[in-house]
């Protein structure tokens, strides 16, 4: 740059600063973010749960969750009244939800809808893929957010169907019901969709139906949740953050810190007892990009990785999943 151009640039920068100071207009400061714990899939006696909506909401609030979606089958359990009882600013939020429930032949097709004002009726299709797509489209047309539930429940959704569904950004990488087959290649199916160019994020949920009796063979609460990084505890802020992938999913592992950028994932695990922790970073075609034993794990995206996500397991069998980053 010539001396004349340098001088002009300095003058323009000085004038701009003088205008900002003189006008009282300062550059906006990014909002401070907080972590909010919540469950986006549970049932009440309005469908096939065993407890009333107020009993379900009470369980989650008493167990220090920040938000909850009641997702009864083909029924909107309106949380407005419950919000008067249990809602508290920056403490507890009820999100509108419904499990849009249908099937194709023997294959169950269940798609959660978040942010809705009335019950969404399920749609039909000419195949499993067509049925999933029809319900995703109907949920989006209602201004709601779709999430594919328990893909391997009764082996309903295979990798080809999952990869082909369009405009779907959320699915359940973990579902707390005992017979949903989450461990049988579900992450590999996720990697197949990511490698095909899909931007899709994995949530962990309870899908709780039973609040009166507890046991390993029952569909109880407290087994899977998400921790969302958002500016405030409102339905819009939480759901917008979820759609951006600004959350991690867990069955018991808690992160003390997490940074996801366009270029890197940087995480720190909050230890529990003397458990050991393994973090695996996964990229295109399910390739393991790196593995780290310990409480701190960092991965910087490299050319050819396609994407990077983190899958964490501790020595007690608990899991956590950090959402993929995609680079430029």
N, C-alpha and C positions, 0 to 999 in steps of 0.2 A: 504494500500500500504506500502511495506517495505521501510525503510530509503534508501536502495540502489536504489530501483525503483523510489522513489521520487527525488533523486539526479539526476538520469539519465533523468527523465522527464524535470527537470529544465535546465539541460545542453542542451538537444535537443531544448527546446523552445528558449533558449538564442542564439543557433546557427542559428535557423530559423530566428529570429529577426535580427541578425547580417547580414544574407544573404540578407534579404529584404532591409535593410538600405543600405548595401554596393552596391547592384545591382541597387538601385534606383527604384525598383519595389514595389509599395505600394498596399495594398488591394484596389480593385475598390470601388468607392463611388457610392451608388445607385443614379440614376438620379433624379433630383428634378422634382416633378410633378406639373402640373397646371390643372385648370378646364377650359374646353372648352364647350360652349353651341352650340347645333346644332339640325337640323331637318333632318331626314332620309327618308322623304316621301313627295313629292310634285310634281305637274304637270305643264306642259307648253302647248303651242299650238301644240307641237309635238304629243300630244294625245288629252285629253279632257279638258285641262286647257284653261283659257281665255287670258293668257298673254304670251309674248315671253320669251324665256330662259333668256335673259339679264334683262328684267323687273323683273322676279322672283328672280334672283340672287341679283339684286340691292335692292329689298325689304328686303331680309334677312341681307345683309351686312349693310344697313342703320339702321336696328333695332338691331344691335350689336350681331348678331349670329357669331360664329366662323367657323362653317362648315355647308354645305348643300349638300344633294343628290337630284338631279333631277331624278325622277323615273317615266318616262312616260310609258304608257302601251305598252308592246311588242316593245319597241323602246329605243335604247341607245342614249340619248341626250348627245353627246360628249362634256364634259365641257372644253376641251383644250383651245378653243378660249376665252371662258368666263374667264378662269383662267388668261389669259393675261390682261384682262380688270379689273377684280375684285380681283384676288388672291393677297394676301400679306402675307409675312412670319409672322407667329404667330398672324395674324389678321383675315384672311379669306381663307377658303379652300373649293373647290368643289370636292365632292366624286362621283365617277362613280356609276350609279345606273340604275335600270330598274324594273318596276312592271311587272313580268311575269304573264300574265293574261289569264285564261281559265275558264272552268266550267265543272261540271259533272251534266248533266240534268239541273235542275234549280238552282243548288248550285254554286255560284261564288267561284272560287279558285284563289286567288291572292297571289303571293309570291314575295316579293322584293328580288332583287339580288344586292349586293354591291361588288365593286372591280371587274369590268369586262372590257374587251377590245372590245367586239362586242355584238350585240343583241343576246339574248338567246331566242330561240323559245320555246313556251310552249309545255308541254308533256300531254298525255292523260292517263287515267287509267280506271279500270273497276268498280270503286266506288269513293266516295268522298275521302276516306282515300288513295286509290291507286293513285288518281290524285294528291293529296297533296304530297304524297311520291315521285311520279315520277318527279314532278317539283323540289322538294328539292334535289333529286339525280342529276337531270340535272344541277342545279345551282352549286352544289358542284363539279361535274365533270368538269365544266368550270373554276374551281379555284376561284369561287365566294362564298359569304356568304349569305345564305338564311334567310329571316325573314317572318313569316306568318302574313299577313295583316288582319286587322279587322275580327277576327274569327266569330263574331256574326252578321256581315252584311248579311241580309236576312237569318239569322240563318243557315249559311252554314256549320259551323264546330261545332260538339258537343264534349262532354267531352271524349267519347270513341275514336273518331278520333284523337283528340288533344293528348291524352295520348299515342296513338299507333305510332305516326309519329316518325321515327328514324332520328338521326343526325340533328335535328332542335334545335338550341340554342337560337333563338330570335323569339318573337312574339309581337304584338301590344296590350299592356294592356290598352292603350288609343289611340283613333283615333278621330281627331277633326271634322270629318264630322258629322252633327247632327243625322243621322239615323243609326249609327253603333251599337247601343244597348250595349255600353260598361258597363253600370251600372248593367246589368242583369246577374249576376253570373259569370262574366269573371274571377274575382280573384279566385273564388272557383274552376273553371276549371283549372286555373294555379296551385293551390294547389294540385289538383288531379294528375297532371302530375309530380309535384315535389315529391309527396308522393310515386309515382310509380318508382322513381329513375331517372327521367329525369332532366338533368341540363339545365334549360331553363330560359332566362331572358326576362323581360318585358320592352318594349320601349314605349314611348309616342311620337306621331307624329301629324303633322297637316293634312296630306293628302290634302293639299290645292289645290283647282282648280280655285278659284275666287280671283282676286287681284284688280278688278275694282269697285266692289260694295261689301259693308260690311253689315252684319246683322246676327242675331242669327241663322237664317235658311239657311245660306250660308256656303260653305266650304272655309272659310277664313284662312289665315296664323296666326300664333302667339298663337295657342291654346295648343299645346303639344310639348315638346322637351325633350332632354336628356342633362345632364351635365356629361361630361366624364373626368375622371382623367387620364392624359397621360403625357408622357415626352416631347412631341412636337406636333405641329399641322401639322401632315402629315397624308395621307390616311392610311398608314400601322399602325402608332402609334395609331390613333383613333380607327380603326377597331379591332386591336388586343386587346385594352383595353375593347371595347364593348364585344368582345367574352369572355373575362375573367369576365365580370360582374362589371368592374370598372367604374360604372356610376350610376346615379340615374335618374329617369324619373319624369317629373313635368308638371302640368297644371298652375303653378303660384307660388308654394312654392319654396323658395330658401333656400338651406342649407348653413350655415356659415362654417360648418366643418362636415366631414364624414370620419370615419375610419371603414373599413371592414377587418376583419382578419379571420383566420380559426376558431376563438373561440368567436368573439364578433362583434356586431354592436354598434358603438358609434356615435351619430349624434347631431348636434346643429342647430337649425332653426334660420334663419335670420328673425326677426319680421317685419311685415308690419302693420302699424297703430295699432289698439287695438284688432286685431283678436286673438282668442285663438286657440291652436293647440292640436290635439289628435294624438298620435302615437300608433299604435297597432303592436305588434310583433306577427307574425304568424308562426306556425310550422306544423309538420306532420298532415295530414288529415284536414288542415285548423284550427287547434286548436289555440285559442288565448293564447299566452304564457305570455303576459303582456300588459298593456296599461299605457301610461304616458301622463298626461296633462301638457303642458309647452314647453319650448324651448329646453330642453336637455333631451335626451332619450338614455339609454344604455341597451343592453341585451347581456348576456353572455350565450353561447350555453351550454345546459345541456344534459347529457345522456338521450336518448329517444326522444329528440326534433326532430331528423331527419334533420332538417334544420331550419333556421330562416330568415325571411325577415321582412321589415318594411313597413307599409302602413300608410300614414300621411294624415290628413284632417284638414283644418282650418275652422273657423266659417263662412267664406265667401263661402265655398264650393269648394275651390281649393284643389288639390290633389298632392301627391308625393309618389313615390315608390322606396324603397331601395332594391337592388337585394339580393337574398338569399345567405347565407353562409351555408356550408355543414359539417363543422367539419372534423374530421379525419375518 
